[in-house]
Amino acid sequence: MTKSNASYQAQLQSQMKIPATYMRGGTSKGVFFNLADLPPDAQVAGEARDQLLLRVIGSPDPYAKQIDGMGGATSSTSKTVIVSKSSKADHDVDYLFGQVSIDKPFVDWSGNCGNLSAAVGPFAIHAGLIAKERIPDNGVVAVRVWQANIEKTIVIHVPVVNGFVQETGEFVLDGVTFPAAEIQVDFMDPADSSGSMFPTGYLVDDLEVPDVGTFNATLINAGIPTIFIHAESLGYIGTELQNDINNDEKALATFERIRAYGALKMGLITCLEEAETRQHTPKVAFVSKPQTYLSSSGKEVAGCDVDVLVRALSMGKLHHAMMGTAAVAIASAACVPGTLVNLAAGGGERESVTFGHPSGTLKVGAQAKLSEQGWSVEKVIMSRSARILMEGFVRVPTAVFDK
């Protein structure tokens, strides 16, 4: 064996080589794994899996850059997905989402990523997890996904051309630079199954946040637990972009305090300290009536083209567009007369909402109904797109399991 070959073999022994796919889904991107390809210790939930995913993404990073990993140093790009053949009847695959903290040593498993959900269907087909007879030469494959974090069904309608997943196309999604093929994503029965869609029992609550104030708030658990507050209550107008919020440390601290007290009121945590290790949920968003503004790309968004404006924070920062699960929460709240989102959108009954976010607009369909058990939403529909960016292997130091 030559010296160079010996060095290469030593390098292989010092690092694991794990099959992985790097994908964009909606306005997010992350590292996708087939569960069967993970090291045995990481095929089950626990510290070994968390340590592996942290190292893959490059966290925790006190520099907040994730230079030594696959993460992109934002909440939208510090994500991991594990997909496997489904153990549930009438489902094709199980999908588990891990939101990796950038600067802290933990992976948050408390919620779903609605944007990356769009990529789960294409990944499942590429990974051979969907039977070949289900895939037409030309048409659409409805991939039924069991979202394991929140125990909900998602149906992803994947376009197929000449027997292959169609990834390129003309569908434009605000927040994504290039057009791609449109993928319809259906979030089935997105409200919390273990309790009310409105966990406090009210459409609008008084949310008291010591040292900050008391706010009218709509607390909803649909898609993802979300706290909605009117922009004016926080001193904003609703057209803010990322730099207006993310460069203001005092504002970020205020939002985090609101998020923690909101989580407590929603029953998601039992003490405020738990919010520190539950960064992914709940989300905080502020809403306002329609008005014209310039998006982050410089494109004008006309007030007459939207029903409501929404800005949402994810992992402690204002999101550059809109989280897919938060879009589910927005649509669900907008379709229930009397919520803050509904009132900002003009009130009354509706079956869809078009909202303005920092990168542009998004239309989401939802239909709410009131029964003796309270409000519910049968399905929320939105269009996203997805594309494989890279596929092959990630390398992870073998010492990661020694921690």
N, C-alpha and C positions, 0 to 999 in steps of 0.2 A: 504494500500500500504506500503510495507517495505521501509526502508531507502534507500536500494540499488536501488530498483525500482524507487523511487522518484528521486534519483540522475540521473538515466538513462533517465527518462522522461525530467528532466531539461536540460540534455545534448542534447536530441533530439530537444527541443524547441530552443536551442541556435545555432543549426546548421541545415542547409537544407540537405536533403538526395536526391541526384539527380542520376538517372540511367545513367551509363556511361560505356564505353568500352575502355580499354587501348590497343592500337594496334601498332604493327610494320608494316610499309609499306616501302619497299625498305630499304634504309639506314637511315631512320628516324623513330621516334615513337611519338605518341601523344594521347590525350584524345579525343574520339569520342562521339558525342551526337546525338540522334534523336531529331530534333527540337521540336517535340511535348512533349518531356520529360523535357525541360527546364522550369524554372519558367516563368510565363506569361510575366513579365517585360523584361526577357532576350530572349524572342522569337522574338523580333524585334531588329533591329540594333540600337545601341545607347550606352549611358554611362552605363546603367544597365548591358547590356550584356558584355561590356568590363570589368567592375569591377568584374563580376562573373568569367570570364575566367582568369583574372589576379590572382584572389584568388585561383582558382583551380590549376593553375600551380605553384603558390608561388612567384609571382612578384608584385611589384618591390622589389628586394632583393639587398641591398647594399653590402652584402657579396658575391653575385653572385654564390650562391650554390643552391638556391630554395629548401632548406631543408624542409620548411613548405608548400610543395605543390607537385604536380605530375611531375613537370619539372625536367629535368636532367642537367640543367645548361650549356647546349650547344644549338646552333641554331638548331641542328638536333632533339632535345628532348624537346624544349619549344614550343610545337605546339598544336593547337586545331582544331577540325573539327566538323562541324554541317551539318547533312544530313537530307533531308526531301523528301517526295513525290514530284515529279517534277511538276512545273506549266507550263512547256514547252512541246509543242507537240513533240511526238516521242522521249521523254526522260523518263527514269525511275525515276531518283532522281536528286535533286539539291544538290550541294556540295559547302559549304562555308568554306574557310580556314582562320584561324587566327594565325599569327605568333606573339607569345607573347614575348615582350622584357624581358630580364632577370633582368636588373637593373633599367629600367625606367618604368613609369606607363602608358604604352600604348600597344595596340594590333594593329599590322599592317595588314590591309586588302587589301593591294595594289597588291597582287600577289597570285599565286597558289603554292602548294607544289607538285612537280611531284612524289616524292617518296610516300607520303601518298595517292596520287591518286590511287595507286595500291590497297590500303586497302579499298577504298570507296566501290568497288564492293562487296567484301566479307562482309563488314559491312552491306550494304544494304540488302543482303540476310539474314544474321543473325538477323537483326532487323525487318524482316517481311515486308520490303518495296518493295519486288519483288514478284509478283503474283506466287503462288505455281505451277500453270500450266506452268510457264516459266522455272521451274527448273527440269531438267531431272534426272533420276536415276543415269545415268553416261553420262558425256559429258562436254560441256562448255556452260556457260551462258554469253552472250554478254550484259553487263550492260551498258546502254547508260546514261552518266552522263552530266548534265549541270553544268559546273564549273562557279559559280556565280561571283567570284572575277574578272575573266577576260572575262566572257561571251563567253566561248568556249565549244565545245563538246569533251568529252573524252569517248572512248569505252574501257571497262575493261573486258577482257576475263577470267572469273573465272572458274577454273576446279571444277567439281563436281563428287564425288564418293559415290555411295550408297545413293544418295539424299542429301548429305552434302557437304559443301565447303571443298575441299581438301587443307589442309594447310601444311602438311608434304610432303617431296619429296626429290629429289636428285639434284635440281637446286641450283647451287652455285653462289652467288652474292658477288663479292669482296666488302668488307666493312661490311659484315654480317658474323658472326662466323659460324653459323650452316646452313646446306642446308634446302631447303623448296620446296614447289610446285611452279612451274613457272607460272607467270601471265603475259600475253601480254597486254601492255597498248598502245592504239592508241590515239595520240594527233592530233585531226582533225583540219586542217587549223590553225596551231598554231601562225601564225603571227598576229600582231596587226590589228584588223579589222577597226579601226578608222583612220588609216594612213598607211604609208609605213613600210614594214618590216625593212627598213633602214631609220630611221626617219629623218636623215639629207639629204637623197638622194644620199649619197656616200657610196661606199663599204669600203673605208678607209678614215678616217678624220685625220686632225691635231687637237689633243686635247691639248689645252693650259691650264696648271694648274699652276697658279702663285705660286712662291716660291718652285716649284717642277720641272717643265720642260714642254716641249712640246713633245707629243708622237703621233706616228701613232697609230690609234685605229679603230677597227671595232665596230660600235654601232648598235646593232640589237635588235629588239623587236619581238622575236619568242619564245614561251614558257614562257619566262620571260625577261624583258629588261636586256641586258648584255653588258658590256664594255670589249672588248677583246684588250689586249696589248701584244706585244711580250716580252717574258721574258728578253731578253738581254737589252731592253730599260730600264728596271727597275733594272738591275744589277744582275739578277738571271739567272740560267741555265735551269730551267724548271723541275728539279727532286726534288725540295724542298718538305719536309714533314711538318706536322703541327708545330712542335717545331721550325723549322727554321724561321717561320713567326710569329707565335703567341707569342713567347717569346721576340719579338723585338717590343717594343712600338713605336719606331720611324717609323718602317715599317708599322705598323697598322695605324698610324696617316696619313702616306703618302697615303696608299690605300683609306682611308676614304676621304681624300681630292680629290683624283682622282675620286672617286665615286660621290662626290657631284658635281664637275664640269662636269662630264659626264652626270649626271642626268639633269643638267641645259641645256647642249647642246642638249640632246635628247628631251627636252620639257616636261620632267616629273615633273619638279618643276619650279616655277617662280622666286624663290630666294634661295640662298644657305642655309638659315636657315631651309627651309622646309625639307632638307635632314635628319635632326636630328630626325624627326618623321616619316620618310619613310625609315626605316632601311632595310626592306625586299627587296626593289627594288630601283635602279637596282643592279645587281650583278657585281662584278669586277673579271676578270679572266685573267691569263697570259698563253701564249702558246709558245711552242717550237717544234723544229723538233724531230723526234723519237730518243731516246737513251736508253741505258740499265740503270736500277736503281733498288734499293731495295725498295719494298713497306713498308708501316708501320708495316706489319706483318712479315717482313723479307724475303718475297718471292721475287725472282728475276723477274722483268718484262723486257723481252728482247726487244730491240729496233726494231727488225724485226717483232715483234708481234703486233705492234701498228702503226697507221698512224700519230699520233700527241700526244704531251703531253699537258695536261691542268691542271692548278691549279686554284681553284675558292674560293672566299671569300663569306661568308654568315654571316650576322649580325655582321660584323666587325672582323671575325676570319676566318682563312683558314679552309675550310671544310675538314673533315677526308676522304671523298670519293668524291662524286659529287652529287649535287642537281639534282633531276630529271628534273626540268624545265630548269636548266642550260644545262643539257645534250641535251634537245630539241634545245636550242639556239646553242650549239656546232655543232650538226648535221646539223641544218639549215644553219649555216654559212659555214660549211665545204663543203656543196654541191653547194655553189655559187662561181664560179671561180673568184678569185681576192681578196677575203676577207683575212684578216690575218690568220684566222684559215685554210682556204683552202690552202693558200700558204705554211703554216707550214706543212701541210699534203701532200705537193708535188704538189699542183695545179691541174688544170684540172677538168673535170666533174666527179662526183661520186654520188652513190645512198646510200652509207652508210659510216660510219666512226667508226674506233675502236680507242679509245683514252686511254691514260694512265693517271691515277689520283693517289693520294697518297696511296690508298688502293689496287690498281690493275688496271684492265682494264674494259671497257664497250664498247659494240658494239651497235650502234644506226642507224636505217635506216631512210633515208629521201630522197625525190626527189624534187628538186627545178625546177621551170620553170620561164622564163622571158616573160612577156607580155607587152602591152602598158602601163599597170598600174604599172609595175615594177616587182620585184621578188616576188614569192609566193611559199609556200610549202603546198602541199595537205594534207600530213599526215606524222607524225614522229612516228616510232614504236620502242619500247624497251621492254625488259623483266625485270620484277621485281618479288618480292615475298612479301607475307604479312602473318601475323599471329596474332591471338588474344593472348595477354599476360595476361590479366585479365579482368573480367567483373563483374559488380555489381553496386555499388554506390560510388560516391564521396561525401564527407561531406564538406560543406562550411558554415562558420559562417553567420548567418542571418543578422548580422550587416553590411555585405558587401554592401547592398543596401542603407545604411544610409549615405554613403560618398557623 
